[in-house]
């Protein structure tokens, strides 16, 4: 998708207001994550800082000051446990205190952080992680391979979501070679290991081997001072941070607001310096407000409609294809997302190097063909229940628009709210951007944690394993594009749009940028935020 990452021009602001927060999953606590293969890896912490936009670059910064940022969606269940993140507000705090081995940067590329390299050692079932020297935790303890081993064990043995980023890891034979080298064994080839670590970065923050959940202790740019769940967090500058000169501000306060209206008011009145994950009408209003700068990030995040391929009526591929053809995608984006989105064609991972741009549908739908397919399947006059909830940007609004559009093909979806995640026949979900293999691992395999469609196609699973078993980028791309053809022709997702992330900032701060991953507030890269001199 060849399009700019940032657009400060307000678009048409019609439609539904929305709250935005990451869904929580009952079992162990889970988030949807992100993650590109080894060739896309870059050195830690440099590219995102160097890529701040040119408009800000011409303005000088000053060190110090008390930075206050706001998000909505916090609650009494908010956490500072680095492996139990559920919400955007959780990740905003954890990203300030802790760091992963690798993560996705603003350009959706794998970037090393606490790792200097993650490379195969003789085979794709044997990996060497070389760690960054000279890094210390907030309590002064040196960061070593033992901390990586401890983190992997804690996440895996407790069944935390980050477990899925570790792939087919063989923990018993994963060892520390020395203080800065970890040898990771796999039970089968896993070519996407570095990508998957980055994909699940906000579930794989490194904690010290002496970790005490009651005493936050990371390697990040800020040190814990106080935390009141559902209200605010206060952190102070880490004077021993391993990145020279960072962070710029003395204190960081993250404030939770009950709704986005209160969040907008706090920005306009100067209570906070930045507001994340806003709604379209708010961005349109703030774009004309003196002293405020708006940032529209064209991300790869998705809110798919999910069809269970193992249950009627969606076990018939003709019905699934018909449902996709009845969607008028530009109209849905205009009406449900206030025009803040880009047309998608039921495929995820638009920034993956292997993304197949040739797989395109008629953007305004094809009602005659949809009717033909429904008749072929014996489903004329189909009535289905669509389960929805305000779990992410535009979910309820998108469901409402889809229900109206479906009637043109004789389909009557009844929308309602429900708590029975992963069991509904026709529902919705939410994901930040993932590179392709990471999204497949997240939701498209029989053992995936969030397989809402209950996809279990043996050939598709075999292709996933083949892609992880080859070291050839060209062969891997061929395999991934074959998988995408299955997604396009037989898959259980309706993905009408890639959804924009909407943030706004006081003119008094710089250091933020637009991003492709779907995380608000510049991917929570607060170490680069600074006040204007």
TIDREN-8538 format. One line per 4 residues: number of its first residue (from 0); their letters; for each residue z, x, y of C-alpha. Coordinates in nm, 3 decimals. Layout:
NUM	A	Z/X/Y  ...
***
This chain:
0	XXXX	0.000/0.000/0.000  -0.127/0.182/0.300  0.081/0.044/0.581  0.322/0.181/0.839
4	XXXX	0.688/0.205/0.746  0.816/0.077/1.077  0.714/-0.199/1.314  0.912/-0.279/1.626
8	XXXX	0.694/-0.574/1.725  0.864/-0.909/1.670  0.676/-1.156/1.452  0.677/-1.531/1.447
12	XXXX	1.035/-1.650/1.402  1.024/-1.979/1.222  1.189/-2.106/0.910  1.526/-2.070/0.749
16	XXXX	1.813/-1.842/0.849  1.944/-1.635/0.560  2.230/-1.415/0.460  2.163/-1.104/0.267
20	XXXX	2.386/-0.951/0.008  2.338/-0.792/-0.331  2.413/-1.013/-0.623  2.719/-0.937/-0.837
24	XXXX	2.696/-0.958/-1.213  2.991/-1.079/-1.414  3.000/-0.832/-1.701  3.078/-0.490/-1.556
28	XXXX	2.963/-0.520/-1.198  2.602/-0.432/-1.129  2.347/-0.376/-0.860  1.977/-0.352/-0.863
32	XXXX	1.881/-0.001/-0.794  1.593/0.232/-0.715  1.416/0.574/-0.855  0.966/0.887/-0.886
36	XXXX	0.901/1.132/-1.151  0.975/1.500/-1.133  0.670/1.593/-0.930  0.798/1.383/-0.640
40	XXXX	1.139/1.549/-0.620  1.236/1.730/-0.303  1.531/1.935/-0.186  1.852/1.757/-0.103
44	XXXX	1.926/1.603/0.230  1.647/1.760/0.431  1.349/1.528/0.429  1.528/1.216/0.547
48	XXXX	1.693/1.405/0.832  1.373/1.583/0.935  1.170/1.263/0.931  1.354/1.076/1.207
52	XXXX	1.091/0.909/1.418  0.931/1.082/1.711  1.057/0.833/1.968  1.415/0.937/1.892
56	XXXX	1.328/1.306/1.864  1.264/1.331/2.237  1.619/1.217/2.315  1.903/1.467/2.298
60	XXXX	2.216/1.386/2.106  2.580/1.462/2.159  2.840/1.543/1.901  3.149/1.332/1.853
64	XXXX	3.223/0.969/1.921  3.333/0.671/1.718  3.040/0.501/1.544  3.082/0.134/1.453
68	XXXX	2.832/-0.043/1.229  2.819/-0.395/1.092  2.700/-0.584/0.784  2.764/-0.934/0.654
72	XXXX	2.857/-1.032/0.301  3.183/-0.846/0.244  3.469/-1.007/0.052  3.813/-0.944/-0.093
76	XXXX	3.644/-0.802/-0.404  3.488/-0.513/-0.209  3.548/-0.177/-0.374  3.569/0.196/-0.308
80	XXXX	3.521/0.281/-0.675  3.205/0.497/-0.683  3.085/0.340/-1.008  3.152/-0.029/-0.942
84	XXXX	2.938/-0.105/-0.639  2.833/-0.470/-0.612  2.716/-0.525/-0.257  2.543/-0.364/0.038
88	XXXX	2.879/-0.323/0.205  3.012/-0.142/-0.102  2.717/0.098/-0.100  2.748/0.160/0.275
92	XXXX	3.102/0.287/0.221  3.038/0.481/-0.098  2.731/0.654/0.046  2.957/0.789/0.320
96	XXXX	3.229/0.920/0.087  3.043/1.025/-0.228  2.708/1.174/-0.327  2.480/1.156/-0.633
100	XXXX	2.288/1.429/-0.807  1.966/1.277/-0.674  1.862/0.966/-0.486  1.564/0.792/-0.329
104	XXXX	1.507/0.893/0.030  1.366/0.671/0.304  1.012/0.732/0.176  1.110/0.615/-0.175
108	XXXX	1.077/0.967/-0.315  1.326/1.137/-0.544  1.539/1.377/-0.343  1.794/1.619/-0.484
112	XXXX	2.142/1.598/-0.334  2.418/1.763/-0.540  2.159/1.889/-0.789  1.926/2.172/-0.694
116	XXXX	1.695/2.102/-0.986  1.665/1.872/-1.289  1.413/2.013/-1.534  1.324/1.984/-1.903
120	XXXX	1.441/2.271/-2.121  1.185/2.325/-2.393  1.135/1.954/-2.456  1.175/1.618/-2.283
124	XXXX	1.485/1.557/-2.494  1.668/1.856/-2.347  1.737/1.888/-1.973  1.899/2.143/-1.745
128	XXXX	2.071/2.029/-1.423  2.140/2.315/-1.182  2.402/2.223/-0.925  2.431/2.306/-0.560
132	XXXX	2.680/2.590/-0.496  2.940/2.593/-0.220  3.016/2.219/-0.233  3.377/2.100/-0.224
136	XXXX	3.547/1.766/-0.260  3.752/1.626/0.025  4.071/1.763/-0.134  3.929/2.115/-0.130
140	XXXX	3.843/2.136/-0.502  3.510/2.303/-0.583  3.233/2.082/-0.721  3.139/2.199/-1.072
144	XXXX	2.960/2.097/-1.390  3.284/1.950/-1.524  3.267/1.681/-1.255  2.916/1.584/-1.363
148	XXXX	3.023/1.561/-1.727  3.327/1.353/-1.629  3.114/1.115/-1.421  2.861/1.066/-1.700
152	XXXX	3.140/0.999/-1.949  3.326/0.756/-1.722  3.012/0.559/-1.642  2.878/0.551/-1.996
156	XXXX	3.200/0.487/-2.185  3.300/0.203/-1.952  2.958/0.042/-1.968  2.913/0.060/-1.591
160	XXXX	2.567/-0.015/-1.454  2.489/0.352/-1.393  2.479/0.391/-1.772  2.121/0.269/-1.768
164	XXXX	2.022/0.555/-1.540  2.138/0.801/-1.804  1.884/0.671/-2.053  1.917/0.779/-2.418
168	XXXX	2.179/1.042/-2.335  2.360/1.220/-2.618  2.700/1.266/-2.452  2.856/1.448/-2.746
172	XXXX	2.604/1.729/-2.713  2.582/1.731/-2.334  2.765/2.045/-2.219  2.849/2.259/-1.919
176	XXXX	2.680/2.599/-1.959  2.868/2.739/-1.664  3.025/2.607/-1.346  2.692/2.513/-1.192
180	XXXX	2.475/2.431/-1.496  2.475/2.122/-1.716  2.265/2.091/-2.031  2.189/1.725/-2.102
184	XXXX	2.075/1.626/-2.449  1.881/1.307/-2.519  1.836/1.122/-2.844  1.466/1.083/-2.768
188	XXXX	1.221/1.212/-2.502  1.304/1.089/-2.152  1.049/1.222/-1.903  1.177/0.995/-1.625
192	XXXX	1.533/1.136/-1.633  1.535/1.269/-1.276  1.369/0.952/-1.150  1.620/0.729/-1.327
196	XXXX	1.917/0.927/-1.194  1.777/0.869/-0.848  1.701/0.506/-0.927  2.065/0.434/-1.004
200	XXXX	2.203/0.667/-0.738  2.452/0.418/-0.596  2.601/0.370/-0.941  2.609/0.742/-1.023
204	XXXX	2.804/0.901/-0.739  2.978/1.214/-0.863  3.356/1.187/-0.886  3.589/1.479/-0.958
208	XXXX	3.721/1.532/-1.309  4.068/1.459/-1.167  3.946/1.128/-1.025  4.204/0.870/-0.915
212	XXXX	4.041/0.539/-0.807  4.330/0.476/-0.569  4.255/0.796/-0.377  3.887/0.820/-0.277
216	XXXX	3.775/1.181/-0.304  3.408/1.268/-0.281  3.177/1.535/-0.143  3.022/1.313/0.124
220	XXXX	2.999/1.354/0.501  3.303/1.137/0.574  3.663/1.131/0.448  3.858/0.816/0.369
224	XXXX	4.107/0.700/0.629  4.157/0.326/0.569  4.000/0.029/0.394  4.069/-0.345/0.416
228	XXXX	3.845/-0.534/0.171  3.627/-0.793/0.339  3.714/-0.663/0.686  3.660/-0.298/0.770
232	XXXX	3.654/0.063/0.654  3.742/0.366/0.867  3.630/0.717/0.774  3.657/1.049/0.957
236	XXXX	3.422/1.346/0.981  3.433/1.591/0.691  3.487/1.929/0.862  3.396/2.117/0.542
240	XXXX	3.074/1.929/0.467  2.817/2.145/0.291  2.533/2.050/0.526  2.567/2.265/0.839
244	XXXX	2.621/2.071/1.161  2.659/1.731/0.996  2.778/1.465/1.042  2.752/1.425/1.419
248	XXXX	3.012/1.155/1.486  3.390/1.194/1.459  3.466/0.860/1.298  3.268/0.593/1.116
252	XXXX	3.385/0.232/1.107  3.200/-0.022/0.893  3.288/-0.381/0.984  3.226/-0.681/0.760
256	XXXX	3.114/-1.001/0.935  3.126/-1.352/0.795  2.763/-1.428/0.885  2.465/-1.280/1.060
260	XXXX	2.518/-1.483/1.377  2.853/-1.313/1.430  2.687/-0.982/1.341  2.418/-1.032/1.604
264	XXXX	2.675/-1.129/1.869  2.879/-0.817/1.796  2.574/-0.596/1.853  2.474/-0.767/2.177
268	XXXX	2.827/-0.748/2.319  2.872/-0.383/2.226  3.138/-0.430/1.958  2.914/-0.243/1.712
272	XXXX	2.630/0.007/1.752  2.415/-0.106/1.462  2.361/-0.425/1.260  2.200/-0.427/0.917
276	XXXX	2.014/-0.681/0.705  1.947/-0.933/0.980  1.727/-1.245/0.969  1.383/-1.296/1.122
280	XXXX	1.487/-1.521/1.414  1.759/-1.273/1.506  1.519/-0.980/1.511  1.280/-1.177/1.732
284	XXXX	1.564/-1.250/1.974  1.704/-0.897/1.969  1.360/-0.744/2.030  1.370/-0.889/2.380
288	XXXX	1.735/-0.803/2.444  1.801/-0.519/2.689  1.964/-0.213/2.536  1.873/-0.306/2.176
292	XXXX	1.612/-0.151/1.948  1.490/-0.335/1.638  1.359/-0.169/1.322  1.144/-0.351/1.067
296	XXXX	1.114/-0.159/0.741  0.829/-0.253/0.508  1.010/-0.205/0.180  0.927/-0.251/-0.184
300	XXXX	1.212/-0.494/-0.245  1.134/-0.811/-0.435  1.276/-1.157/-0.496  1.092/-1.256/-0.814
304	XXXX	1.076/-1.604/-0.962  1.169/-1.541/-1.324  1.013/-1.732/-1.615  1.166/-1.697/-1.961
308	XXXX	0.880/-1.601/-2.187  1.075/-1.699/-2.498  1.132/-2.066/-2.406  0.905/-2.364/-2.334
312	XXXX	0.713/-2.415/-2.121  0.685/-2.049/-2.023  0.638/-1.916/-2.374  0.277/-2.024/-2.318
316	XXXX	0.098/-1.758/-2.112  -0.134/-2.024/-1.968  0.164/-2.190/-1.802  0.288/-1.861/-1.662
320	XXXX	-0.052/-1.783/-1.517  -0.083/-2.133/-1.375  0.250/-2.098/-1.198  0.132/-1.776/-1.037
324	XXXX	-0.194/-1.933/-0.923  -0.031/-2.225/-0.745  0.144/-1.997/-0.492  0.002/-1.967/-0.141
328	XXXX	0.153/-1.629/-0.067  0.081/-1.592/0.307  0.217/-1.943/0.368  0.530/-1.866/0.168
332	XXXX	0.587/-1.546/0.368  0.536/-1.726/0.699  0.754/-2.022/0.612  1.032/-1.870/0.404
336	XXXX	1.050/-1.515/0.540  0.967/-1.575/0.907  0.653/-1.364/0.843  0.863/-1.057/0.758
340	XXXX	0.697/-0.957/0.434  0.373/-0.838/0.278  0.168/-1.021/0.014  0.238/-0.906/-0.342
344	XXXX	0.045/-0.985/-0.659  0.325/-1.031/-0.914  0.366/-0.655/-0.959  0.671/-0.447/-0.875
348	XXXX	0.701/-0.083/-0.761  0.433/-0.076/-0.488  0.512/0.283/-0.384  0.494/0.431/-0.732
352	XXXX	0.211/0.689/-0.757  0.079/0.499/-1.060  0.071/0.159/-0.886  -0.258/-0.019/-0.960
356	XXXX	-0.391/-0.156/-0.631  -0.691/-0.312/-0.805  -0.483/-0.593/-0.961  -0.513/-0.862/-0.695
360	XXXX	-0.499/-1.243/-0.696  -0.640/-1.491/-0.449  -0.363/-1.475/-0.191  -0.378/-1.847/-0.111
364	XXXX	-0.372/-1.943/-0.477  -0.623/-2.119/-0.698  -0.512/-2.478/-0.753  -0.816/-2.586/-0.960
368	XXXX	-0.765/-2.298/-1.203  -0.391/-2.366/-1.216  -0.460/-2.729/-1.308  -0.712/-2.616/-1.572
372	XXXX	-0.459/-2.383/-1.733  -0.186/-2.647/-1.732  -0.421/-2.895/-1.896  -0.519/-2.630/-2.152
376	XXXX	-0.149/-2.585/-2.233  -0.089/-2.961/-2.255  0.142/-2.942/-1.953  -0.024/-3.172/-1.699
380	XXXX	0.246/-3.324/-1.480  0.487/-3.043/-1.573  0.844/-3.080/-1.446  1.070/-2.774/-1.450
384	XXXX	1.411/-2.690/-1.302  1.419/-2.390/-1.070  1.766/-2.237/-1.036  1.829/-2.074/-0.700
388	XXXX	2.112/-1.943/-0.487  2.146/-1.749/-0.161  2.181/-1.415/-0.338  1.932/-1.226/-0.121
392	XXXX	1.688/-1.254/0.165  1.484/-1.572/0.142  1.575/-1.688/-0.207  1.653/-2.051/-0.126
396	XXXX	1.380/-2.075/0.135  1.123/-1.926/-0.104  1.228/-2.171/-0.375  1.189/-2.462/-0.135
400	XXXX	0.840/-2.353/-0.029  0.731/-2.287/-0.388  0.848/-2.632/-0.493  0.636/-2.788/-0.220
404	XXXX	0.329/-2.578/-0.308  0.363/-2.653/-0.680  0.312/-3.023/-0.624  -0.054/-2.957/-0.539
408	XXXX	-0.105/-2.856/-0.903  0.095/-3.148/-1.037  0.406/-2.937/-1.105  0.745/-3.067/-0.993
412	XXXX	1.016/-2.801/-0.978  1.361/-2.941/-0.907  1.566/-2.678/-0.725  1.939/-2.650/-0.776
416	XXXX	2.216/-2.392/-0.772  2.375/-2.250/-1.083  2.601/-1.969/-1.209  2.454/-1.897/-1.551
420	XXXX	2.267/-1.576/-1.470  2.015/-1.443/-1.728  2.004/-1.773/-1.922  1.799/-1.996/-1.696
424	XXXX	1.444/-2.085/-1.795  1.313/-2.068/-1.437  1.516/-1.891/-1.168  1.518/-1.610/-0.911
428	XXXX	1.656/-1.259/-0.883  1.660/-0.969/-0.639  1.581/-0.597/-0.658  1.557/-0.309/-0.417
432	XXXX	1.255/-0.086/-0.465  1.235/0.098/-0.799  0.961/0.329/-0.918  0.785/0.169/-1.209
436	XXXX	0.959/0.310/-1.515  1.299/0.258/-1.356  1.226/-0.109/-1.286  1.103/-0.152/-1.642
440	XXXX	1.426/0.001/-1.773  1.622/-0.230/-1.544  1.463/-0.561/-1.637  1.168/-0.553/-1.877
444	XXXX	1.293/-0.416/-2.209  1.493/-0.584/-2.487  1.797/-0.369/-2.400  1.762/-0.393/-2.022
448	XXXX	2.074/-0.507/-1.834  1.888/-0.769/-1.627  1.608/-0.895/-1.851  1.592/-1.243/-1.694
452	XXXX	1.249/-1.316/-1.844  1.363/-1.214/-2.195  1.055/-0.997/-2.225  1.049/-0.827/-2.564
456	XXXX	0.684/-0.738/-2.620  0.676/-0.458/-2.883  0.357/-0.302/-2.748  0.496/-0.297/-2.393
460	XXXX	0.818/-0.132/-2.514  0.613/0.120/-2.711  0.414/0.206/-2.399  0.739/0.263/-2.207
464	XXXX	0.854/0.507/-2.475  0.513/0.678/-2.478  0.529/0.723/-2.100  0.868/0.890/-2.138
468	XXXX	0.738/1.112/-2.418  0.453/1.274/-2.225  0.472/1.557/-1.974  0.119/1.484/-1.849
472	XXXX	0.117/1.299/-1.513  -0.240/1.179/-1.567  -0.166/1.039/-1.912  0.154/0.881/-1.786
476	XXXX	-0.039/0.712/-1.507  -0.286/0.567/-1.759  0.002/0.432/-1.966  0.179/0.282/-1.665
480	XXXX	-0.137/0.111/-1.549  -0.185/-0.039/-1.894  0.169/-0.173/-1.868  0.090/-0.317/-1.526
484	XXXX	-0.207/-0.501/-1.669  0.036/-0.672/-1.905  0.267/-0.754/-1.611  -0.027/-0.899/-1.421
488	XXXX	-0.180/-1.105/-1.702  0.113/-1.198/-1.924  0.437/-1.110/-1.746  0.720/-1.346/-1.656
492	XXXX	0.759/-1.259/-1.287  0.611/-1.441/-0.989  0.637/-1.185/-0.708  0.477/-1.333/-0.396
496	XXXX	0.597/-1.077/-0.143  0.748/-0.738/-0.070  1.026/-0.819/0.171  1.095/-0.644/0.500
500	XXXX	1.439/-0.508/0.588  1.550/-0.601/0.939  1.798/-0.386/1.136  1.889/-0.344/1.502
504	XXXX	2.068/-0.075/1.699  2.221/-0.008/2.035  2.002/0.207/2.257  2.298/0.445/2.277
508	XXXX	2.248/0.585/1.926  1.973/0.777/1.748  1.918/0.928/1.405  1.809/0.618/1.214
512	XXXX	1.472/0.555/1.056  1.279/0.287/0.872  1.278/0.299/0.494  1.090/0.175/0.188
516	XXXX	1.374/0.132/-0.061  1.526/-0.190/0.072  1.867/-0.061/0.174  1.956/-0.154/0.533
520	XXXX	2.074/0.073/0.814  1.846/0.367/0.744  1.938/0.387/0.375  2.302/0.426/0.491
524	XXXX	2.219/0.778/0.608  2.507/0.776/0.858  2.548/1.154/0.865  2.238/1.169/1.087
528	XXXX	2.346/0.897/1.331  2.452/1.028/1.672  2.518/0.910/2.024  2.268/0.985/2.298
532	X	2.377/1.261/2.534
***
